[in-house]
Amino acid sequence: MWAFTTSNKEPNLSWQRRSHTFKFGGEVLWVQYNRNESPNLIGTYNFTNGFTTRTAKNDGTGNALASFLLGLPTQGSRSIGPSRIDGRQQLYSAYAQDDFRLRKNLTLNLGLRYELAPPMYDQHGQMASIDYRNVPSPQAIFAEKRLAFYSPILFICGQSGYPKGCAYTDYNNFAPRLGIAWEPMDRTVVRGGAGIFYAATDANPLFRLAAGLPTNIAQTLNSDNFIPKFNGFDIFGLAVVGPVQIQQAGIDLFQRTSYSIQWNLSVQRELRRDLVLEVSYLATLGLKLEQNVQPNNAQPGTGAVDPRRPYASLTFAPGTQFPSYVTVVGNSVPVGFINYLPHSAQSNYHALLVRLEKRFTNGFSLLSSYTFSKAITNAPQFRNAGGVNRSENSPPQDSFNLRAERGLAYFHLTHRWVSSFVYDLPFGKGKQFFPSGWAARVFGDTQFSGIYTMQSGFPFTINLRGDTAGVGAGTGGIFVRPNAVPGASVELSGSQRSTEQFFNTAAFTLPPAAAFGNVGRDTVIGPGFVNLDLVAARNFRLRERVQLQFRAEFFNLFNHPNYNLVGRIINDPATFGKVLSQFDPRQLQFGLKVTF
C-alpha cells in the first residue's frame, strides 16, 4: 500500500509491505538573513586606572576617570561604511525509514537521513574571511619567536577563487537513526533510540564577516595599560585601508557541519490503570560546534601588544576588488585582534529522568518529573555572550590553551524537579460529597491547579575587567580569570550566606600583572530556584449556555526569594559577590471570564 502525505511542508511517501512500513521524504529550504547596523563613526574608547596608578598597573591605585580626563585611552575602536549582510542559503535533505515489526511486542525503527547545507553567502559579496594556509600556526610562531612578521591572506568571499560562502561545502552529512520499542511483559514498555542530528550554522556570527572589510573599515587601536600610546580622542587618522590597523573576523575555510550524537533509553511501567512510572536515561554529545577564538592575541606580557602578536598584517588575495568608495594603500593592512569562528568546540549532556504521571481520573491529575543531569562544554554559546544570566563571556581566557576552557555549561542544572496538578473539589452535583445544599453551592464546580518547581542554580564564571594579562584581546574586554586561593572554599554555609555575600569572595585573588588566572569556567554555582504558582477557579452557571468563571492566580505563592544575578567581576568591589537582582516576588491576579 502506497500513501503520499505532507508534514511541516515536507513531502512524505509511505509504502507498507507485510511487517515493514517504509517512509521516504525530502525537503528544500531557502533561507534569507538580512541585517543592517549603523557604523560607529564617533568611536568607542576604554579607560583604565593604569595611567594614573602609582607603582604597577594592578596595584589597586589610580582612577579610570582620571585617565579619561587626561585623554589617555587604552583602547579605541570605530567603524566606517555600511555594516550589512544579505545572506542567502539553500538547505537540502532527504530521508528513508523502515518501521520493522519483528514480533508482536517488538518494533525496530531504522532510518537514514542526508543533509546538504552549503555555507551561507552574501548576495552582494559583502563578506570577507582569512586563509591561514600560507602562515605557521600561532603556537609555532611563539616557539620560533618571530613575532608580528607573518601575514595571512584576507580574501573577499566569492573572489580570487574562494567560495562565495567563505568556506567549502561539507558533503559528509549522513545521519543514521535507530529506534526500538519492546514490551517484555504486560504493562511494561522499553523504548530506546540513537541518532546523529546536524545543525545549520547560526547566521548571526556571519555578520561579523560582513561588518568589516571589504565594505566596512573597522579599526581598533590598543595601548599598554601603563605606558600611554595615545593622547586625545583623534587617534585613527584617515579612513584608508592600509596604513591604519583594523580588526577582522573569519571562519574555518574547511569547516565541518555541526552535529550531535543523541541516545536514550526509557522503561515505562503502568502501576495501575491511571498511573504510569517512567525512568529514562538520555545523553547528547555535541561535536564540531562553533566557538570564538582569537588567534592574533599575544602571549601574556608587558609593553606594547602589537609587536608581540603572531601576525602583523593581512595580505589581500590576488585580484581582490574593493568597493569604489574604499581607498586601498598597498597590498596588505595591519591587523589587531582577530575573531576566528572555527567549528571545534564540544559539549556533552547526561541526564537521569524519573517521571510519575497520573491521568485525570476522579477529579485529579498529576505530572511530576525529576531530572539529575550534568552538562559540560569547552566553549560558551557566544551568540548569547554571558549565558542565561550573563554568567560568562565568549572569548576564552587563553586562545592557545582551549583545554583550560572545559567546564560546566552555563545551562547546567544538577537537580530539577517540576510537578503540576489539577484537582476538582469533590463537592457539588454529581460529585462524591455534598451533591446538594449550601456546601455544594459554595464549593461546587471549584478547581485548583498549580506548578511547583525546585532546581539548583546555574554556574557562573569569575572574571576580571580589563586586559590585565596584556594579550590584546577584544570582544568586551572581560576574559581574564583570577587565581584560586589554596584551601579556601567557594561555598558559604547557610548562616554565612547573604545578599551582600553570596559566595566566599576571599576564595579568589587577582593574578599578577601579565599573567592568566588558574580559575576555570563556570566554577561557582549560582542561586537555586523554588516557586509555586497556584490557580483557583470557580464556575457559576448563569443560564443554560452562559457560564461565569472566577479565577484567582497566585504566582510565587509562598513569596520565596529567588535570586538571579550575582556580581562576578573581582576587580569591581562594589558588586563582587553581591546579589544584584532577583525574580518577581509574590503576585496576585484575579479575573472573570464569561463563556457562552
N, C-alpha and C positions, 0 to 999 in steps of 0.2 A: 504494500500500500504506500503510495506516494502522497505527500502533502506539502504545500507551499505556504509559508506564513512570513510575517514581518514583525519584528520586535525591536523597539527603540530605533526604528528606521534601518535596521539591519535585516536584509532578506535571509530567510532560512528555508532549507529544503530538507524534508524528513522522509525516510524510507523504512518501513517496518517489514522485517522478514524473520519469521519464526521467533526465536528468542532474542533477536537483535533489533534495536531501533537506531538507525543511522541518522545523523543530522549533519548538514553542511550549510555553510553560510559565509558571508563576507561583508566588508564594509569599506567605504571610501569616504574620508573626511577632508574638507578643505578648511583650513584654519587661517584666520587673519588676526594679527596682533598689531594694533596701531597705537602709538603713544607719542606724545609731544610734550616737552618740558621747556620752560623759559630758561635761557642760559644765565649763568651767574656772571654778569658783566662787571659788577662792582667789586666782587671778590669776597672771600671769607678768610679771616685771619685768626690764628690761635696764639694765645699769650700764656706764658707760664711764669713762675716765680724765679726761674733760673737766672735771669739777667740782673736781678736785684738781691740775690742771695749773698750771704757773707763769705762762706768758705767753699762749699760744694753744692752742686745743683740739687741735691736731695737732703740737705742738712736741716730742712724744715723752716728755714728763714726765707725772706723775700716775699714778694707780693705780685700776683699776676696783673692786678690793676695798675700797679706802678710801672710794670713793663708796657702796658697799654698806653699810659700817659707819656711814656718816653718814646713811643712809636717803635718798639722793638719786638716784632712778631717772631715766633719760632717757626711758623708755617703760614704760607699764603697760597690760596688757590682761586682760580677763576676759570670761566669758560666763555668762549665767543663763538657764535654761529649756532645754527639750529641743532637742538637735541631731539632727534626724531627717528622713529623706526616705523616702517611699513612692512611688517613681517608677513610672510606667506609660507604655508606649509601644506603638503598633501600627505595624508596618512592612509595606508592601505593595510587590510588584514583579511585573513581567511582562516576557516577552521573546519575540522571534521571530527565527529564524535560518535562513539558507539556505546549505547547503553545495553550491556550484555547480561541477560538474566540467566546466570549459571544454574541456579536452583530456585525453588520456590521461596527460600529465605535468604538468598544471596544474589546481589546485583553488583556488577562491576561496570564502572564508567571509564572509558579510555578516550582520550582526546588529544588532538594536536592542533595548535594554532600557530600561524605565521604572521608576523607583523613587519611592515616596512615603513620606516619613518625617516625620509631624507631630512637633514637638518633645515631648520627654518632659514629662509633667506630674505633679504630686503629687496623689494621690487625696484627700488631706486638706487641700489648699490651704495647704501649709506653705512655699511658695517665694515670694520677692519679688524684684523687679528694679527697674531705674531707666530712666526715659524722659527723654532729653536734648533732646527736640524743642522745649521751651519756653525753652531757655537757649542762649547762644552757646557756641561751642567753646572749650576752654581756650586755644588759641592766640589767638583773638580777644579773650578776656578779658585775657590778658597784654599784648596790644597796646594795649588801651584803659586798662589799669592800674586796672580796677575789680575789685579782688581781694576774695575772701571775701564776695561780695554775692549772687550768683545761687543759685538753689535748684532743682535738677532735681526731677522727680516720682518719688517712691517708690510703687510700686504692688504690691499682692498679686496674684500671678498667678491669673487667673480672676475677679477682681473689677473693678469700675469699667469694664467694657467691654474689659478687656485679655484676651489669650488665656491659657488655663489653662496652656499650656506656656511662658509668659513670652516667646514670640516667635511671629510668624506663620509659617505653613507655606510652605515653598518648593516650588512646584509645577513648577519648571523643571528636572527631574532626568531628562533624556533622555540615554541613554548609547549612542551608536553604537559598533559594533565592526567591524573589518576584519582579515581574515587571508588569507594566501596561502601555498601550498605548490607549489613548482616544481622539477622535475627537469630541468635544462637539458642534462645529459649523464649517461651511465651512471655510477653510484656517486657522484653529486653531487646534493645537495638544498639548495635555498634556501628558507628559511622566514622569514616576516615577519608582523607584526601591529601593530595600534594600536587604542586604545580609550579610552573615558572610564569611570572607575570611581568611584562615590560611596561615601562612608563615613558611617555613622551617627554622630551626636555622642556623644562619650565621656560616660558618665553621671557619672563621678566629680566633675568640676568643678561639676556642678549641685548637689552637696551644699553648696557654698558659699552658694548661694541659699537653702537651707533651714536653714543653720546660723546665720542672722541673723534679722532681723525677717521675718515677724511673730511667730514663736514663740520665738525666742532673741534675747536682748538681748546683743549683743557690743559691748564698749566698749574703746576704745584711746585713751590719753592720751599725748601727746608733750611733751617739754620740750626746750628748747635744750640743746645739749651743753656749754655754758659758763656759762650763767646759770640757776641752779636755778629750777624752777617748782613742784616738789612736794617735800614734806618728810615722809617716812614712807611707810607702805605702805597706809594707808587713804585713797586718793586718789579713789575713784569716787563715794562718796555712795550715795544710794538707787537701787534698781534701777527707775527710772522712765523711760519713753520720752519724751523731750522735752528735759529740762534738760541731760542728760549726752551728750557726744559719742559717736557709735557709728562702727563701720566697717561697710561694706556691700559686697556683690558684685552684679553684674548682667551680663546678656548683651545682645547686639545685638537689638533688637526686630524688625529686618528681616534677620536673618542668613540667609545662603545656606548650602546644604548643602556640606560639604567634599567635594572631589573631586580626582582626579588624572588626568592625561593620560599614558598609557604607550604606548611604541612600542619595537619591537625588530626586528632583522634578523640572521639567522644563516646561515652556509654550513657544511654538513656534507660531509665528503669521506671515503669509505671508502678508506683507503690499502691495506688488504688485507682478507682475509675476516674477521679478528677485530680489526681496528684502525681506529678512527674518529677523525678530527680535526675539531673544530668551532671556528669563530671567530664570535663574536657581538658585537653592539652593542645595548645596551639603555639606556633612559632613562625617567625619570619626572619629571613636573612637577606638584607639589602646589599646589593653589590653594584659597583660602578656608579655610585651616587655622586652627584655634583657637590663640589666644595670650593671654598675660596682660599686660594694660596697666593702668596706674594713672593714670586721668585727673584725679585730685584732688591729685596731687603738686604741690608748689610748685616754682618755679624755684630753682636754687642760690642760697643766700643765708645770712645770719646772722640771729640773733634768733629769736623765736617763729615756728613754722612755720604755724600755723593762720591767722593774718591774711594770709599770703601764698598761701594755696590759692586755686584758681579758684572753688570752690563752698563756701559757708558751711554749707549745710544741705540737707536733703531734705524737700520738701513732700509730705504724704500726698495721694494721689489722692482726688478727691471720692468720698464713700461708702465709704472704706476701713473695714473692720471687723476689729479686732484680737481675739485670743482674750480670753476673760473675765478671765484672770489677769494680763493686761498693762494697766498703768495708763498712759494717754497724757495728756500735758500739751501743749496747743496743737495746731496743725496741721502742725508740722514738727519735725525733730530735727537738731541739729548733727551734721556728718559729718566724719570724718578721712579716712584714705586709703580708696580705693575700688578693689576688684579688678574690672576690666571684662574680659570674655572675648569679644572680637569674633572673627569668622571672617575675619581679614585677613592672616594670615601666608602665606608662600610657601616652597616648597622645590624643589630640583631635584637630580637624580642622573643621572650619566652614567657608563657603565662599558663597558670592553672586556674580553671574556672569551675565553680560549683554553682549550679542553678537549681532552685526549687520553684516549681510553678504549680499553683492550684487554680484550675479553671473555674470560671464563675458558676458556682452552684450554691444553692441555699443562701443566696444573697451575699456571697463573699468570694473574692478572688485575691490571689497573692502571687507576686513575682519577686523573688529575692535572688540576687546574684552577688557572688563574692569572687574577686579576682586577685590572685597573688602573682606578681609579674616583675620582670626586670628588663629594661631597655638600655642598650649600650651603643654608642656611636664613637667615631673618631673625628666627627665634624658636626657643627651645629647646622641647623637649617638656616642658611644665611639669607634666604628670601625674607625670613621673619627674624632679622637680627635682634637678638635679645630673648627669643623664645616666647612662650606663652605669657610670661610675666617679666619680660626684659631681664632675663637671668644670665645672659651670656652675649658675647659679641662674635661676629662672623670670622674675622681673621684669626688664624692660630697665633699663639704666642711666638713660636719659632717655626717659620715656614719650612725649615730644613730638618725638623725633627717632629714629623707628624705623628709618630708613635706616642709622643707625650700628650697628644690631644685625646687619646682614648679615655672615655669615661662615661658616666651616666648620660643618657639623653635628657634633654630639657623637659620632655614629656613623661619621663619615668615616674611611675607610681608603684610603690611596693604593695600597698593594700588599697583596695577599693570595694566597698560594699554598698549596693543600692537595692532598696526594697520599695515596691509600690503595691498599693492595695486599694480595693474598692469594697465597701461594706454598706449594705442596706439594713437599716434598723428593722428588726423582726416585729414591728408594730403596725397595726392598721389592717385594712380589709385584705383578706386572703393571706395574711401573714401568721406566724406561729403564735404570737401573743397579742392580746387585746385587739381582736378584729373589729371591735366597735367600742364606743364610749369615749370619754374625754381623753384617755391616753392615745387612742387611735387618731383623734383629731389633732392632738399636739405633736405626736412623734411619727405619725404615719407618713409614708412617702418621703422619708428622710434618708439621705445617703452621705456617707463620709468617704473620702478618698485622699490619698496622700503619697508623697515620695520622701523617703528617708535616705540620706546619703552620708556616708563616712568614708574618708580617704586620707591617706598620708600625704605629705607635702611634695611639691615639685623641687628638684635640686636647682641650685644656682651656683655661679662662679664668682669667686672673689678676685677683683681686678684692681689695677691702678689706673689713674687717669694721667695720660701723657706718655710720651716715648722716653721713659727713663732709661731704657736699655740702649738708646741711640742707634736703632736699626733703620729708621726712616720709613716706618710702616704708615699706612693710611687707613681709610675707611673707619673714621670715628676716633682713632687715637686711644682706644681702650682695649688693650690686648695683653699687656704685661701683667703677670700674676705675682703675688707676694711669696715669701718664704713661710713655711710652717715652723712654728716654734716647737722644738723637740719636747715630747712628753706632755704637751698641752692638748686637751680635748676640746673639740669644737662645741660639743654638746653642753648645755646647761641643764641643771635639774629644774623641775617644775617650780620650786620656790625661788630659784635664781632668775628664771626667765621672765622678762617683762617686755613691754613695748619699747622701752628705752634700750634694751639689750636682749635681742632675740637669741643670739649665739655668743659664744665666748670670743670677743674681738681680740683678746690677748693671745689667741692661738695663732695669730698671723703677725708678721713683721715685714717692713719694707725691704726689698732686696737691695744690695749695694748698687751704686751707680754703674751703668754699662754692664748689667747682668740681668738674666731672666730669673724669675722665682721658681720654686720647686713645687708649688701647689698645683694640683691638677684641675681639670674642668669639672664643674658641677659636683663639688665635694661637700657642699653644705646643703642639708635638706631643709626646705622652707616650711612654712606653716601648713598644718593639716586643714581639713575642711569637714565640718559637721553641720548638717542642715536638715530641717523637717519642714516641708510645705504641706499644708493641710487645707482641704476644701470641705465645707459642709453645705449641702444643697437640700432645700425643702420644696417639694412640688405641691401646688394648690390647683385643684381643678375648678375653674370658674364656671365653665359651661362644658357641654359635651365635647366640643372641639377646641376649646380655649383653655390653656394651662399657663399658670404663672409660676415661675421658679425664683426663689430667693437663694442667693449664693453668698457665703462668707468665706473669703480666701485669706489664709494666714501664711505668709512667706517668712521663713526662718522663725517658726512659731516660738521656740524657746529663746530667741534673741541671742543665739550663741555667737560670740565674737570670732569671725573668720578673717584672719589677716591675709594680706595679699603681698604687696611689695615690701622687701626688706633691703635697706641700704647695703650695698656690696662693694662700694669703692673705698678702699682702705685709706687713701690719702684725701678723703672727704670726711673729716671727723664730725661734721655737723649731722651727717646722716648714716655713717657707717654703723652697721649692726642694729639700727633702729627700724621699727615697723613704720613704713611710710604711707600705707593705705590699707583699707580693709573693705570687704564686701558689705553689701547692704545689711543694716540691722533689721529687726522685725518690721514687717509691713503688713497692714490690714487693708483688705479691699472688699467692698460689699457691692452687690449688684442685683438687678431684677431683670428677668427675661420672660417675654411673653411668646408663646408658641401657639399657632392657630392654623 
